[in-house]
């Protein structure tokens, strides 16, 4: 499931006018009030065993992230039990015929392409209103985690544990990228770099000689993906063997499958403007979607089930806009990592040094700084 950034600076939001800000602030405060140290949570006899096991992974992930060069602080040292499959429900809106999201402005964050609601029913009512009264296409998504960018000590929550070890690890690493580097008002860069580094770091985490894996009945599971549909999220969420974590090869295959799907869907997205203005555009769009689903169903995927991915792909304009926010620059990030010879910590050092210079986002992809610079050392 998507992990939208949605940094909610609760006290500041409470002081702003508008019921939406008040709703967001109240939800954030509820999370803060419910936090329990993980060391205490795992000793709770009422905690489900699979949640206990996954929580024991968190400290090793934090240490791994710190070694990579991410800002960790006291993030993810606490746990919040939370009902359901999401923390918030997000909306992305586009105007008729457009693949560009119409964002919302937030204090401290600038304009972002999504808005989150702790109340799912409220989100769905707002989506209906935006569509019926203002003509927007709206993409409604469940979100299992978000980052407050280090302003608050974000907890692990029950929805983050619901899709297994691989997703939990990637989620933590993804959100810690947000806490390390954030560009105000540039969701495409923020989400793209967090998605890429989170994926690459998760592969490397599971490649460790002895990642912590305490006894448990069902710790594994390769599921949950930023910017993907349910089939891409939930596929292969079954355990491989008791007391085992997914191998790095399996996680690598899961990531590769998702990137392959993203490439096909984004190529479809890039072709859609050619239909604009044609009198038969709706008919041609429907035909193009059928062809795309056929392409997805025939992909040679290693972990994901192609038929399910094809059937459940969300192809509305607003959902395609959201996919673009997360995935459009994945190939460029991969090329940049290749220029660092696959050295992920070096890439992260480059990211941090580049951000300190406050250079334009496009310059990030120019590659390593001169020898002797902070990123090159």
C-alpha positions as CSV (number, residue, x, y, z in Angstrom):
1,X,0.0,0.0,0.0
2,X,1.0,3.6,-0.5
3,X,3.0,5.3,2.1
4,X,2.2,8.9,1.5
5,X,4.5,11.5,3.2
6,X,1.7,13.4,4.9
7,X,3.8,15.0,7.6
8,X,1.3,16.2,10.2
9,X,2.8,18.8,12.6
10,X,0.1,18.4,15.1
11,X,0.4,21.5,17.3
12,X,0.8,23.8,14.3
13,X,-2.2,22.3,12.6
14,X,-4.4,22.7,15.6
15,X,-3.8,26.4,15.5
16,X,-4.8,26.7,11.9
17,X,-8.4,27.3,10.7
18,X,-10.4,24.6,9.0
19,X,-11.9,21.3,10.0
20,X,-9.5,19.3,7.9
21,X,-6.4,20.6,9.8
22,X,-8.2,20.0,13.1
23,X,-9.0,16.4,12.0
24,X,-5.4,15.7,11.0
25,X,-4.0,17.2,14.2
26,X,-6.4,15.2,16.4
27,X,-5.5,12.0,14.6
28,X,-1.8,12.7,15.1
29,X,-2.2,13.5,18.7
30,X,-4.1,10.3,19.2
31,X,-1.1,8.4,17.8
32,X,1.3,10.2,20.1
33,X,-0.8,9.5,23.2
34,X,-1.0,5.8,22.4
35,X,2.7,5.2,22.0
36,X,4.3,2.4,24.1
37,X,8.0,1.6,24.0
38,X,8.6,-1.4,21.8
39,X,10.6,-3.1,24.7
40,X,7.4,-2.9,26.8
41,X,5.1,-3.8,23.9
42,X,6.8,-7.1,23.1
43,X,6.4,-8.2,26.7
44,X,2.6,-7.7,26.6
45,X,1.0,-11.1,26.7
46,X,-2.0,-9.9,24.7
47,X,0.1,-8.9,21.7
48,X,-0.3,-11.2,18.7
49,X,2.7,-13.4,18.2
50,X,3.3,-12.3,14.6
51,X,3.3,-8.7,15.7
52,X,5.7,-9.5,18.6
53,X,8.1,-11.2,16.2
54,X,8.1,-8.3,13.7
55,X,8.6,-5.7,16.4
56,X,11.8,-7.5,17.4
57,X,13.2,-6.8,13.9
58,X,12.8,-3.0,14.2
59,X,15.9,-2.2,16.3
60,X,18.1,-4.1,13.9
61,X,16.5,-2.2,11.0
62,X,17.2,1.1,12.8
63,X,20.8,0.1,13.3
64,X,21.1,-0.9,9.6
65,X,19.6,2.4,8.5
66,X,22.0,4.3,10.8
67,X,24.9,2.5,9.2
68,X,23.7,3.5,5.7
69,X,23.8,7.1,6.8
70,X,20.1,7.8,7.3
71,X,18.9,10.0,10.1
72,X,17.4,7.7,12.7
73,X,17.2,9.5,16.1
74,X,14.4,8.0,18.2
75,X,12.2,7.1,15.3
76,X,10.4,3.8,15.6
77,X,11.3,3.0,19.2
78,X,7.6,2.8,20.1
79,X,4.5,0.9,19.0
80,X,0.9,1.9,18.6
81,X,-1.9,-0.7,18.3
82,X,-4.2,0.5,15.6
83,X,-7.3,-1.1,14.1
84,X,-7.7,-1.9,10.4
85,X,-5.4,-2.0,7.5
86,X,-4.4,1.6,7.4
87,X,-3.4,4.6,9.4
88,X,-4.9,7.1,7.0
89,X,-6.8,7.2,3.7
90,X,-5.4,9.5,1.1
91,X,-7.0,11.3,-1.8
92,X,-5.3,12.4,-5.0
93,X,-7.3,14.5,-7.5
94,X,-6.9,15.4,-11.1
95,X,-8.9,17.6,-13.5
96,X,-10.8,15.9,-16.3
97,X,-8.4,14.7,-19.0
98,X,-5.3,15.6,-16.9
99,X,-2.6,13.3,-15.5
100,X,-1.2,15.9,-13.2
101,X,-2.4,16.0,-9.6
102,X,-4.1,19.1,-8.2
103,X,-2.4,19.4,-4.8
104,X,-3.1,20.9,-1.5
105,X,-1.0,23.4,0.4
106,X,0.4,22.5,3.9
107,X,2.3,24.6,6.4
108,X,6.0,23.8,6.5
109,X,5.6,21.3,3.6
110,X,4.4,23.3,0.7
111,X,2.1,21.9,-1.9
112,X,1.7,18.1,-1.9
113,X,-0.4,16.0,-4.3
114,X,-2.3,14.1,-1.6
115,X,-4.5,14.7,1.4
116,X,-4.9,12.2,4.2
117,X,-7.8,11.4,6.5
118,X,-7.6,9.3,9.7
119,X,-11.4,8.7,9.2
120,X,-11.9,6.4,6.2
121,X,-15.6,7.3,5.8
122,X,-14.7,10.9,5.9
123,X,-12.2,10.5,3.1
124,X,-14.6,8.6,1.0
125,X,-17.3,11.3,1.4
126,X,-14.8,14.0,0.4
127,X,-13.8,11.9,-2.6
128,X,-17.4,11.7,-3.7
129,X,-17.9,15.4,-3.2
130,X,-14.8,16.3,-5.2
131,X,-16.0,14.1,-8.0
132,X,-19.7,15.1,-8.0
133,X,-19.5,18.8,-7.2
134,X,-16.1,19.8,-8.7
135,X,-15.6,17.2,-11.5
136,X,-12.3,15.8,-10.3
137,X,-11.2,12.3,-10.8
138,X,-10.1,11.0,-7.4
139,X,-7.8,8.2,-6.4
140,X,-8.6,6.8,-2.9
141,X,-5.8,4.8,-1.2
142,X,-5.0,3.1,2.1
143,X,-1.8,4.3,3.7
144,X,0.0,2.2,6.4
145,X,2.7,4.7,7.4
146,X,3.8,8.3,7.1
147,X,6.7,10.4,8.3
148,X,6.7,13.5,10.4
149,X,10.2,14.2,9.1
150,X,11.9,13.8,12.5
151,X,9.8,16.5,14.2
152,X,8.1,13.8,16.2
153,X,9.2,10.3,17.1
154,X,7.1,8.2,14.8
155,X,6.0,4.9,16.1
156,X,5.6,1.5,14.5
157,X,1.8,0.8,14.1
158,X,-0.2,-2.3,13.6
159,X,-0.9,-1.7,9.9
160,X,2.8,-1.5,9.3
161,X,3.1,-5.1,10.6
162,X,0.2,-6.5,8.5
163,X,2.1,-7.4,5.4
164,X,5.1,-9.3,6.7
165,X,8.8,-8.7,7.3
166,X,9.9,-7.5,3.8
167,X,7.3,-4.8,3.7
168,X,8.0,-3.7,7.3
169,X,11.7,-3.3,6.6
170,X,11.1,-1.4,3.4
171,X,8.5,0.8,5.0
172,X,10.8,1.8,7.9
173,X,13.7,2.5,5.5
174,X,11.5,4.5,3.2
175,X,10.2,6.7,6.0
176,X,13.7,7.2,7.4
177,X,14.7,8.6,4.0
178,X,12.0,11.2,4.4
179,X,13.3,12.0,7.8
180,X,16.8,12.4,6.4
181,X,16.1,14.6,3.4
182,X,12.9,16.5,2.4
183,X,12.4,19.1,-0.3
184,X,9.5,21.4,0.4
185,X,6.7,21.1,-2.1
186,X,8.5,18.5,-4.3
187,X,6.6,15.3,-3.7
188,X,7.9,13.7,-6.9
189,X,11.5,13.9,-5.7
190,X,10.8,13.1,-2.1
191,X,8.7,10.0,-2.9
192,X,10.9,8.8,-5.7
193,X,14.1,8.9,-3.8
194,X,12.5,7.3,-0.7
195,X,11.0,4.6,-2.8
196,X,14.2,3.7,-4.5
197,X,16.5,3.9,-1.5
198,X,13.9,2.0,0.6
199,X,13.8,-0.8,-1.9
200,X,17.5,-1.1,-2.4
201,X,18.2,-0.9,1.4
202,X,15.6,-3.6,2.1
203,X,17.4,-6.0,-0.4
204,X,20.7,-5.3,1.4
205,X,19.2,-5.7,4.8
206,X,18.0,-9.2,4.1
207,X,21.4,-10.0,2.5
208,X,23.1,-9.6,5.8
209,X,24.8,-12.8,7.1
210,X,22.6,-13.1,10.1
211,X,19.6,-10.7,10.2
212,X,17.8,-11.0,13.5
213,X,15.0,-13.7,13.1
214,X,13.5,-14.8,16.4
215,X,11.3,-17.9,16.4
216,X,7.8,-17.3,15.2
217,X,5.0,-18.9,13.3
218,X,4.7,-16.5,10.4
219,X,7.3,-13.8,10.1
220,X,7.9,-13.8,6.4
221,X,5.9,-12.3,3.7
222,X,6.8,-10.2,0.7
223,X,4.0,-7.7,0.4
224,X,3.1,-4.1,0.5
225,X,4.4,-1.7,-2.1
226,X,4.5,2.0,-2.5
227,X,2.5,3.2,-5.4
228,X,1.1,-0.2,-6.4
229,X,-2.3,-2.0,-6.3
230,X,-3.5,-4.6,-3.9
231,X,-2.2,-7.5,-6.0
232,X,1.3,-6.0,-6.1
233,X,1.0,-5.4,-2.3
234,X,-0.3,-8.8,-1.1
235,X,1.3,-11.3,-3.5
236,X,3.5,-13.9,-1.9
237,X,2.6,-12.8,1.6
238,X,2.5,-16.5,2.7
239,X,5.3,-17.7,4.9
240,X,8.2,-19.7,3.4
241,X,9.2,-21.7,6.6
242,X,8.9,-21.3,10.3
243,X,11.5,-19.1,11.9
244,X,12.7,-17.8,8.5
245,X,12.9,-14.4,7.0
246,X,12.6,-13.9,3.2
247,X,15.9,-14.2,1.4
248,X,17.5,-11.2,-0.2
249,X,17.0,-13.0,-3.6
250,X,13.2,-13.2,-2.9
251,X,13.1,-9.6,-1.9
252,X,15.1,-8.6,-4.9
253,X,12.7,-10.5,-7.1
254,X,9.7,-8.8,-5.5
255,X,11.3,-5.4,-6.1
256,X,12.2,-6.2,-9.7
257,X,8.6,-7.4,-10.3
258,X,7.2,-4.1,-9.0
259,X,9.6,-2.1,-11.1
260,X,8.7,-4.1,-14.2
261,X,5.0,-3.4,-13.6
262,X,5.7,0.3,-13.0
263,X,7.6,0.6,-16.2
264,X,4.7,-0.9,-18.2
265,X,2.0,1.2,-16.5
266,X,4.0,4.4,-16.8
267,X,4.6,3.8,-20.5
268,X,0.8,3.5,-20.9
269,X,0.4,6.7,-18.9
270,X,2.8,8.5,-21.3
271,X,0.8,7.4,-24.3
272,X,-2.5,8.7,-23.0
273,X,-2.0,12.4,-24.0
274,X,-2.1,11.2,-27.7
275,X,-5.8,10.5,-27.2
276,X,-6.6,14.0,-25.9
277,X,-9.1,15.9,-28.1
278,X,-10.1,12.9,-30.2
279,X,-13.9,12.5,-30.5
280,X,-13.5,8.7,-29.9
281,X,-11.1,9.2,-26.9
282,X,-13.2,7.3,-24.4
283,X,-13.5,4.3,-26.7
284,X,-9.8,4.4,-27.5
285,X,-8.9,4.8,-23.8
286,X,-11.0,1.7,-22.9
287,X,-9.3,-0.3,-25.7
288,X,-5.9,0.9,-24.6
289,X,-6.6,-0.2,-21.0
290,X,-7.6,-3.7,-22.2
291,X,-4.3,-4.0,-24.1
292,X,-2.4,-2.8,-21.0
293,X,-4.1,-5.4,-18.8
294,X,-3.1,-8.0,-21.4
295,X,0.5,-6.8,-21.3
296,X,0.5,-7.0,-17.5
297,X,-1.0,-10.5,-17.5
298,X,1.8,-11.8,-19.7
299,X,4.7,-10.3,-17.8
300,X,7.3,-12.8,-16.7
301,X,7.1,-12.0,-13.0
302,X,9.1,-13.9,-10.4
303,X,7.1,-13.2,-7.2
304,X,3.9,-11.4,-8.1
305,X,1.0,-13.1,-9.9
306,X,0.6,-11.4,-13.3
307,X,-3.1,-12.1,-13.6
308,X,-3.9,-10.5,-10.3
309,X,-1.7,-7.5,-11.0
310,X,-3.5,-7.1,-14.4
311,X,-7.0,-7.4,-12.9
312,X,-6.4,-5.1,-10.0
313,X,-4.3,-2.3,-11.7
314,X,-5.9,1.0,-11.0
315,X,-5.8,3.0,-14.2
316,X,-7.8,6.1,-13.5
317,X,-6.2,9.5,-14.3
318,X,-5.7,10.3,-10.6
319,X,-4.3,6.9,-9.7
320,X,-1.9,7.2,-12.7
321,X,-0.8,10.6,-11.4
322,X,0.0,9.0,-8.0
323,X,2.0,6.3,-9.7
324,X,4.0,8.9,-11.5
325,X,4.8,10.7,-8.3
326,X,6.4,7.6,-6.8
327,X,7.9,5.8,-9.8
328,X,8.6,8.1,-12.7
329,X,12.2,8.6,-11.7
330,X,13.1,5.1,-10.6
331,X,15.2,4.5,-13.7
332,X,17.2,7.7,-13.1
333,X,17.8,6.7,-9.5
334,X,19.0,3.2,-10.7
335,X,21.4,4.8,-13.2
336,X,22.8,7.1,-10.5
337,X,23.4,4.2,-8.1
338,X,25.3,2.5,-11.0
339,X,27.5,5.5,-11.2
340,X,28.3,4.9,-7.5
341,X,29.1,1.2,-8.4
342,X,26.1,0.1,-6.4
343,X,27.4,1.7,-3.2
344,X,24.2,2.7,-1.4
345,X,25.8,4.5,1.5
346,X,27.8,6.6,-1.0
347,X,24.5,7.5,-2.8
348,X,23.0,8.5,0.5
349,X,26.0,10.6,1.4
350,X,25.6,12.3,-2.0
351,X,21.9,12.9,-1.3
352,X,22.7,14.5,2.1
353,X,25.5,16.6,0.7
354,X,23.4,17.7,-2.3
355,X,20.6,18.7,0.0
356,X,22.9,20.8,2.2
357,X,23.9,22.8,-0.9
358,X,20.2,23.5,-1.5
359,X,20.7,22.9,-5.2
360,X,17.8,22.3,-7.7
361,X,16.5,18.8,-7.7
362,X,17.6,18.1,-11.2
363,X,21.2,18.6,-10.2
364,X,20.9,15.6,-7.8
365,X,21.0,13.3,-10.8
366,X,24.2,14.9,-12.2
367,X,26.1,12.3,-10.1
368,X,28.9,12.3,-7.6
369,X,30.4,15.5,-6.5
370,X,34.0,16.3,-7.1
371,X,36.6,14.1,-5.2
372,X,37.1,15.4,-1.7
373,X,33.6,16.6,-1.3
374,X,31.3,15.3,1.4
375,X,29.6,12.9,-1.0
376,X,32.8,11.6,-2.4
377,X,34.4,10.8,0.9
